Amino acid sequence: MFSANHQKFIEMDELSHQKVPFFFIIDFLVDQVEIFRENEIEKEGLLIDFQWFSNVKKQDVLKKIIKWKSFPEPLESFKKGFNHVQNNIRLGNSYLANYTRKTKIETNLSLEEIFHHSQAKYKVLYKDFFVFFSPETFVKIVDDKIMTYPMKGTIDASLENAAEILKNDIKEKAEHYTVVDLLRNDLSMVADNVKVDQFQHIDFLKTKQKDLYAMSSEISGNLKPEFKGKVGSIMQKLLPAGSILGAPKPKTLEIILEAEGFDRGFYTGVCGWFDGKDLDSCVMIRFIEKEGDQLYFKSGGGITHMSKLEDEYEEMKNKIYVPIY
């Protein structure tokens, strides 16, 4: 999977070793790796708004009334891929698989307006191709300490005791345990003394359509000597990201490619900013892509043996939103 891009990862290693700031974007299947030095970012039509780096100028308040309509596939169509995933879980081929769908949307907002007016921890607009507004960190590296924050499990925040329900939901809990375990193992490939610092933390996500609670944890470790100053090698080892793939990784990847039947492309890939010393990166979720004149929103969720079809269908639809309010 990585051979064609081996050179790109070496380039990332060299830049980080030389302490040269750069931004990178890597698609889900690690087929496309794009690297931008600081002076190339705007020339390439990239707008970035991260906590550690932003090339965004302040915008006027959005004056239009937002029109937003989504056209989710029927339950029957969703069910086909869902059943394929669950059958494989029952056969023991996977114990967690992230099943995602592609939904047509119509809106009077441009990709640029969505980028500028969304509220999110990580936002990127890439040319007139895609925009995302992600709440999910992939890994952060600060002073050779690496941290990851898997986010698994969401619920409509308007429900009574929503946060408690989410925390105690057997299916969501099992899914969260699995992802934490998977990412702890992943981190152990590049770090020593890996530990879970925070478990099942509840985040509040405000959106125009509905407010959500999401569950996340924090895992950290100290980079092994051979990975210090080597951002490319770290990414090559950790990708695809476990939280949006599942476990075990190789077989689950096979299963979801069969079940989904569409190309995720950059959706659920990762991108990051290396500032010359430390790294901040995110998983590219909450993702809108342009194909011709048509916009598509890609969304999904984790499937376990306890997942219920209707609940997963609702979760996929719940995530089709823009955080503009």
Residue pairs with C-beta under 8 A, 6 or more apart in sequence:
1 29
1 30
1 31
2 9
2 30
2 236
4 31
5 30
5 31
5 32
5 33
6 236
8 33
8 35
8 232
9 33
9 232
9 233
9 235
9 236
10 232
11 35
11 232
12 22
12 24
12 33
12 35
12 231
12 232
12 235
12 274
13 229
13 230
13 231
13 232
13 233
14 232
15 22
15 35
15 37
15 231
15 274
16 22
16 229
16 230
16 231
16 232
16 274
16 279
17 229
17 230
19 276
19 277
20 37
20 276
21 37
21 38
21 273
21 274
21 275
21 276
22 35
22 36
22 37
22 38
22 273
22 274
23 35
23 36
23 38
23 41
23 46
23 48
23 53
23 271
23 272
23 273
23 274
24 33
24 34
24 35
24 36
24 231
24 235
24 271
24 272
24 274
25 32
25 33
25 34
25 124
25 126
25 266
25 269
25 271
25 284
26 32
26 33
26 34
26 235
26 239
26 269
26 270
26 271
27 33
27 264
27 265
27 266
27 269
28 240
28 244
28 264
28 265
28 266
28 267
28 268
28 269
29 240
29 264
30 236
30 239
30 240
30 269
32 266
36 44
36 46
41 48
41 55
42 55
44 127
45 126
45 127
45 128
46 55
46 124
46 125
46 126
46 127
47 55
47 56
47 112
47 115
47 123
47 124
47 125
48 54
48 55
48 56
48 123
48 124
48 273
49 56
49 115
49 122
49 123
49 124
50 121
50 122
50 123
50 273
50 280
50 282
51 121
51 122
51 280
52 273
52 275
52 278
52 280
53 273
53 275
53 280
56 116
59 116
59 117
62 113
62 116
62 117
62 324
64 108
64 109
66 107
66 108
66 109
66 208
66 322
66 324
67 106
67 107
67 108
68 105
68 106
68 107
68 109
68 208
68 209
68 322
69 105
69 106
69 107
70 103
70 104
70 105
70 106
70 297
70 317
70 320
71 103
71 104
71 105
71 106
72 78
72 101
72 103
72 313
72 316
72 317
72 320
73 101
73 103
75 309
75 310
75 313
78 101
78 309
78 312
78 313
78 316
79 309
79 313
81 99
81 101
81 259
81 260
81 261
82 99
82 259
82 303
82 307
82 309
82 312
82 313
84 255
84 258
84 259
85 94
85 97
85 99
85 255
85 256
85 259
85 303
86 303
86 305
86 307
88 94
88 97
88 251
88 255
89 95
89 96
89 97
89 303
89 304
89 305
90 305
93 251
93 252
93 255
94 246
94 247
94 248
94 251
94 252
94 255
95 178
95 246
95 247
95 248
95 304
95 305
96 175
96 178
96 179
96 182
96 246
96 247
96 252
96 302
96 303
96 304
97 245
97 246
97 252
97 255
97 256
97 259
97 302
97 303
98 243
98 244
98 245
98 246
98 256
98 268
98 300
98 301
98 302
98 303
99 256
99 259
99 260
99 300
99 301
99 302
99 303
99 312
100 244
100 256
100 260
100 264
100 267
100 268
100 298
100 299
100 300
100 301
100 316
101 260
101 262
101 298
101 299
101 300
101 316
102 262
102 296
102 297
102 298
103 296
103 297
103 298
103 299
103 316
103 317
103 320
104 294
104 295
104 296
105 288
105 295
105 296
105 297
105 320
106 295
107 114
107 295
107 322
109 117
109 322
109 324
111 125
111 128
111 130
111 131
111 288
111 290
111 295
112 125
112 131
114 125
114 131
114 133
114 288
114 322
114 324
115 123
115 124
115 125
115 131
115 133
117 324
118 133
118 322
118 323
118 324
119 133
119 206
119 323
119 324
119 325
120 133
120 134
120 135
120 286
120 323
121 134
121 135
121 136
121 137
121 282
122 132
122 133
122 134
122 135
122 136
122 137
122 282
123 131
123 132
123 133
123 134
124 131
124 132
124 271
124 284
125 131
126 266
128 290
129 289
129 290
130 265
130 266
130 267
130 287
130 288
130 289
130 290
131 287
131 288
132 267
132 284
132 285
132 286
132 287
132 288
133 286
133 322
133 323
134 282
134 283
134 284
134 285
134 286
134 287
135 151
135 203
135 205
135 214
135 285
135 286
136 149
136 151
136 216
136 243
136 282
136 283
136 285
137 147
137 148
137 149
137 280
137 281
137 282
137 283
138 148
138 241
138 270
138 272
138 281
138 282
138 283
139 146
139 147
139 148
139 187
139 234
139 238
139 272
139 279
139 281
140 146
140 147
140 148
140 278
140 279
140 280
140 281
141 147
141 223
141 231
141 234
141 278
141 279
142 278
143 278
144 222
144 223
144 228
145 220
145 221
145 222
145 223
146 187
146 190
146 191
146 220
146 221
146 222
146 223
146 234
147 197
147 218
147 219
147 220
148 183
148 186
148 187
148 218
148 219
148 220
149 216
149 217
149 218
149 219
150 176
150 179
150 180
150 182
150 183
150 216
150 217
150 219
150 242
150 243
151 203
151 214
151 215
151 216
151 243
152 172
152 175
152 176
152 179
152 215
152 216
152 243
152 302
153 166
153 169
153 172
153 173
153 175
153 176
153 214
153 215
154 166
154 205
154 212
154 213
154 214
154 215
154 301
154 315
154 318
154 319
155 162
155 163
155 165
155 166
155 169
155 172
155 212
155 213
156 162
156 210
156 211
156 212
156 318
157 163
157 204
157 205
157 210
157 211
157 212
157 213
158 210
158 211
159 165
162 213
163 202
163 213
166 172
166 202
166 213
166 215
167 173
167 200
167 202
167 215
170 306
171 304
171 306
171 307
171 308
171 311
172 215
173 200
174 304
174 306
175 302
175 304
176 200
176 215
176 217
178 247
178 302
178 304
179 242
179 243
179 247
179 302
180 196
180 199
180 217
180 219
181 247
182 242
182 243
182 246
182 247
182 249
183 219
183 242
183 243
184 194
184 196
184 219
186 237
186 238
186 242
187 194
187 219
187 220
187 221
187 238
188 194
188 221
189 237
189 238
190 221
190 223
190 224
190 227
190 233
190 234
190 237
190 238
191 220
191 221
191 222
191 223
191 224
191 227
192 221
192 222
192 224
193 221
193 222
194 219
194 220
194 221
195 219
195 220
195 221
196 217
196 218
196 219
197 218
197 219
197 220
198 217
198 218
199 217
200 215
200 217
201 215
201 216
201 217
201 218
202 213
202 214
202 215
203 213
203 214
203 215
203 216
204 211
204 212
204 213
205 211
205 212
205 213
205 214
205 323
206 323
206 325
207 321
207 322
207 323
207 324
207 325
208 321
208 322
208 323
208 324
208 325
209 320
209 321
209 322
210 318
210 321
212 318
223 234
226 233
227 233
227 234
227 237
231 272
231 274
231 279
235 270
235 272
239 270
240 249
240 253
240 268
240 269
241 268
241 270
241 283
242 249
243 283
244 268
244 283
244 285
245 252
245 253
245 256
245 268
246 252
246 255
246 256
246 302
246 303
264 298
265 289
266 284
266 287
266 289
267 284
267 285
267 287
267 289
267 298
268 283
268 284
268 285
268 287
268 298
269 283
269 284
270 281
270 282
270 283
270 284
271 281
271 282
271 284
272 279
272 280
272 281
272 282
273 279
273 280
273 281
285 299
286 299
286 319
286 321
286 323
287 297
287 298
287 299
288 295
288 296
288 297
288 298
289 295
289 296
289 298
290 296
297 320
299 316
299 317
299 319
299 320
300 316
300 319
301 312
301 315
301 316
301 319
303 312
